[in-house]
């Protein structure tokens, strides 16, 4: 077997990875990823949700039902 399903098309050649400005010492922008391991059936995926960042590490995600 060549590894996980769907990855057999990848070869083992070395590639160059160019990091963008968000990886500089003092970037002008920031990127964040939110991951959750569940998807309630009641969420309306045709509408946008809301991400609210508070003080410290307080983050609130509101999704339409």
SEVEX-589339 format. One record per atom (N, C-alpha, C): residue number from 1; residue in one letter; x, y, z. Coordinates in Angstrom, 3 decimals. Layout:
BEGIN
> num | residu | east | north | up
> NUM | a | X | Y | Z
...
This chain:
BEGIN
> num | residu | east | north | up
> 1 | x | 0.836 | -1.172 | 0.000
> 1 | x | 0.000 | 0.000 | 0.000
> 1 | x | 0.885 | 1.240 | 0.000
> 2 | x | 0.473 | 2.293 | -0.686
> 2 | x | 1.264 | 3.510 | -0.818
> 2 | x | 0.899 | 4.583 | 0.198
> 3 | x | 0.369 | 4.270 | 1.326
> 3 | x | -0.022 | 5.274 | 2.311
> 3 | x | -1.519 | 5.465 | 2.317
> 4 | x | -1.961 | 6.560 | 2.955
> 4 | x | -3.403 | 6.819 | 3.055
> 4 | x | -4.068 | 6.928 | 1.693
> 5 | x | -5.325 | 6.536 | 1.620
> 5 | x | -6.076 | 6.597 | 0.365
> 5 | x | -6.086 | 8.013 | -0.165
> 6 | x | -5.915 | 8.167 | -1.460
> 6 | x | -5.952 | 9.475 | -2.088
> 6 | x | -4.606 | 10.170 | -2.143
> 7 | x | -3.564 | 9.611 | -1.522
> 7 | x | -2.249 | 10.243 | -1.531
> 7 | x | -1.244 | 9.493 | -2.393
> 8 | x | -1.678 | 8.482 | -3.100
> 8 | x | -0.751 | 7.674 | -3.882
> 8 | x | -0.156 | 8.446 | -5.050
> 9 | x | -0.771 | 9.583 | -5.447
> 9 | x | -0.260 | 10.374 | -6.560
> 9 | x | 0.935 | 11.242 | -6.158
> 10 | x | 1.252 | 11.335 | -4.860
> 10 | x | 2.370 | 12.143 | -4.397
> 10 | x | 3.661 | 11.344 | -4.505
> 11 | x | 4.701 | 12.009 | -4.962
> 11 | x | 5.993 | 11.327 | -5.020
> 11 | x | 6.852 | 11.792 | -3.846
> 12 | x | 8.051 | 11.282 | -3.760
> 12 | x | 8.920 | 11.606 | -2.636
> 12 | x | 10.002 | 12.611 | -3.014
> 13 | x | 9.796 | 13.371 | -4.086
> 13 | x | 10.793 | 14.366 | -4.472
> 13 | x | 10.792 | 15.533 | -3.491
> 14 | x | 11.973 | 16.115 | -3.296
> 14 | x | 12.085 | 17.284 | -2.436
> 14 | x | 11.514 | 18.500 | -3.155
> 15 | x | 10.770 | 19.308 | -2.443
> 15 | x | 10.138 | 20.498 | -3.004
> 15 | x | 10.559 | 21.722 | -2.196
> 16 | x | 10.527 | 22.888 | -2.834
> 16 | x | 10.811 | 24.148 | -2.159
> 16 | x | 9.505 | 24.689 | -1.599
> 17 | x | 9.514 | 25.056 | -0.340
> 17 | x | 8.349 | 25.634 | 0.309
> 17 | x | 8.674 | 27.082 | 0.620
> 18 | x | 7.972 | 28.001 | -0.031
> 18 | x | 8.199 | 29.425 | 0.190
> 18 | x | 7.132 | 29.932 | 1.149
> 19 | x | 7.566 | 30.435 | 2.306
> 19 | x | 6.641 | 30.937 | 3.305
> 19 | x | 6.328 | 32.398 | 3.026
> 20 | x | 5.089 | 32.785 | 3.215
> 20 | x | 4.655 | 34.152 | 2.961
> 20 | x | 4.991 | 35.093 | 4.099
> 21 | x | 4.542 | 36.344 | 3.957
> 21 | x | 4.891 | 37.377 | 4.924
> 21 | x | 4.307 | 37.138 | 6.311
> 22 | x | 3.314 | 36.289 | 6.422
> 22 | x | 2.755 | 36.016 | 7.749
> 22 | x | 3.742 | 35.256 | 8.634
> 23 | x | 4.830 | 34.728 | 8.061
> 23 | x | 5.839 | 34.022 | 8.833
> 23 | x | 7.051 | 34.894 | 9.131
> 24 | x | 7.032 | 36.171 | 8.723
> 24 | x | 8.125 | 37.084 | 9.023
> 24 | x | 8.121 | 37.407 | 10.512
> 25 | x | 9.206 | 38.039 | 10.986
> 25 | x | 9.293 | 38.378 | 12.405
> 25 | x | 8.182 | 39.331 | 12.826
> 26 | x | 7.844 | 40.278 | 12.003
> 26 | x | 6.776 | 41.231 | 12.306
> 26 | x | 5.833 | 41.300 | 11.117
> 27 | x | 4.987 | 40.307 | 10.976
> 27 | x | 4.084 | 40.292 | 9.816
> 27 | x | 3.048 | 41.414 | 9.887
> 28 | x | 2.597 | 41.844 | 8.713
> 28 | x | 1.559 | 42.870 | 8.630
> 28 | x | 0.168 | 42.252 | 8.668
> 29 | x | 0.096 | 40.950 | 8.610
> 29 | x | -1.198 | 40.280 | 8.633
> 29 | x | -1.076 | 38.994 | 9.452
> 30 | x | -2.205 | 38.423 | 9.785
> 30 | x | -2.217 | 37.185 | 10.562
> 30 | x | -3.301 | 36.271 | 10.018
> 31 | x | -3.065 | 34.980 | 10.091
> 31 | x | -4.022 | 33.986 | 9.633
> 31 | x | -4.285 | 33.012 | 10.770
> 32 | x | -5.528 | 32.634 | 10.930
> 32 | x | -5.903 | 31.701 | 11.986
> 32 | x | -6.802 | 30.626 | 11.394
> 33 | x | -6.742 | 29.468 | 11.972
> 33 | x | -7.580 | 28.363 | 11.536
> 33 | x | -8.428 | 27.895 | 12.712
> 34 | x | -9.684 | 27.640 | 12.442
> 34 | x | -10.582 | 27.098 | 13.456
> 34 | x | -10.992 | 25.710 | 13.000
> 35 | x | -10.806 | 24.740 | 13.875
> 35 | x | -11.170 | 23.369 | 13.527
> 35 | x | -12.093 | 22.814 | 14.604
> 36 | x | -13.128 | 22.180 | 14.167
> 36 | x | -14.004 | 21.495 | 15.104
> 36 | x | -14.278 | 20.111 | 14.555
> 37 | x | -14.439 | 19.166 | 15.456
> 37 | x | -14.558 | 17.764 | 15.075
> 37 | x | -15.993 | 17.274 | 14.993
> 38 | x | -16.946 | 18.169 | 14.939
> 38 | x | -18.335 | 17.755 | 14.831
> 38 | x | -19.086 | 18.761 | 13.973
> 39 | x | -20.179 | 18.355 | 13.445
> 39 | x | -21.028 | 19.232 | 12.649
> 39 | x | -22.472 | 18.880 | 12.983
> 40 | x | -23.073 | 19.659 | 13.883
> 40 | x | -24.473 | 19.373 | 14.220
> 40 | x | -25.358 | 19.438 | 12.985
> 41 | x | -26.306 | 18.551 | 12.882
> 41 | x | -27.194 | 18.501 | 11.719
> 41 | x | -28.042 | 19.750 | 11.592
> 42 | x | -28.221 | 20.500 | 12.685
> 42 | x | -29.101 | 21.667 | 12.651
> 42 | x | -28.437 | 22.933 | 12.108
> 43 | x | -27.141 | 22.920 | 11.808
> 43 | x | -26.464 | 24.116 | 11.300
> 43 | x | -26.858 | 24.366 | 9.854
> 44 | x | -27.202 | 25.622 | 9.555
> 44 | x | -27.561 | 26.028 | 8.194
> 44 | x | -26.282 | 26.394 | 7.450
> 45 | x | -25.798 | 25.508 | 6.587
> 45 | x | -24.540 | 25.734 | 5.875
> 45 | x | -24.659 | 26.735 | 4.739
> 46 | x | -25.858 | 27.202 | 4.439
> 46 | x | -26.014 | 28.190 | 3.367
> 46 | x | -25.870 | 29.621 | 3.885
> 47 | x | -25.729 | 29.798 | 5.198
> 47 | x | -25.590 | 31.129 | 5.801
> 47 | x | -24.206 | 31.279 | 6.430
> 48 | x | -23.762 | 32.542 | 6.558
> 48 | x | -22.479 | 32.818 | 7.186
> 48 | x | -22.604 | 32.776 | 8.697
> 49 | x | -21.530 | 32.406 | 9.344
> 49 | x | -21.476 | 32.426 | 10.797
> 49 | x | -20.775 | 33.686 | 11.272
> 50 | x | -20.511 | 33.766 | 12.572
> 50 | x | -19.878 | 34.933 | 13.161
> 50 | x | -18.766 | 34.472 | 14.088
> 51 | x | -17.592 | 35.085 | 13.954
> 51 | x | -16.447 | 34.789 | 14.802
> 51 | x | -16.124 | 36.056 | 15.574
> 52 | x | -16.198 | 35.980 | 16.892
> 52 | x | -15.962 | 37.148 | 17.734
> 52 | x | -14.762 | 36.872 | 18.626
> 53 | x | -13.749 | 37.739 | 18.558
> 53 | x | -12.539 | 37.579 | 19.362
> 53 | x | -12.594 | 38.584 | 20.503
> 54 | x | -12.552 | 38.086 | 21.721
> 54 | x | -12.614 | 38.945 | 22.896
> 54 | x | -11.240 | 39.127 | 23.514
> 55 | x | -11.222 | 39.485 | 24.780
> 55 | x | -9.965 | 39.699 | 25.494
> 55 | x | -9.292 | 38.365 | 25.796
> 56 | x | -7.970 | 38.401 | 25.834
> 56 | x | -7.214 | 37.190 | 26.136
> 56 | x | -7.411 | 36.145 | 25.054
> 57 | x | -7.787 | 34.960 | 25.454
> 57 | x | -7.990 | 33.865 | 24.508
> 57 | x | -9.466 | 33.560 | 24.298
> 58 | x | -10.341 | 34.524 | 24.599
> 58 | x | -11.787 | 34.343 | 24.463
> 58 | x | -12.204 | 34.432 | 22.998
> 59 | x | -12.748 | 33.372 | 22.461
> 59 | x | -13.243 | 33.337 | 21.080
> 59 | x | -14.637 | 32.724 | 21.102
> 60 | x | -15.580 | 33.387 | 20.418
> 60 | x | -16.944 | 32.881 | 20.339
> 60 | x | -17.322 | 32.694 | 18.883
> 61 | x | -17.794 | 31.515 | 18.524
> 61 | x | -18.243 | 31.225 | 17.167
> 61 | x | -19.747 | 30.995 | 17.223
> 62 | x | -20.481 | 31.775 | 16.425
> 62 | x | -21.931 | 31.641 | 16.367
> 62 | x | -22.325 | 31.209 | 14.967
> 63 | x | -23.052 | 30.106 | 14.857
> 63 | x | -23.493 | 29.588 | 13.566
> 63 | x | -25.013 | 29.565 | 13.533
> 64 | x | -25.610 | 29.861 | 12.369
> 64 | x | -27.070 | 29.865 | 12.269
> 64 | x | -27.650 | 28.457 | 12.382
> 65 | x | -28.837 | 28.380 | 12.936
> 65 | x | -29.521 | 27.088 | 13.088
> 65 | x | -30.646 | 27.008 | 12.084
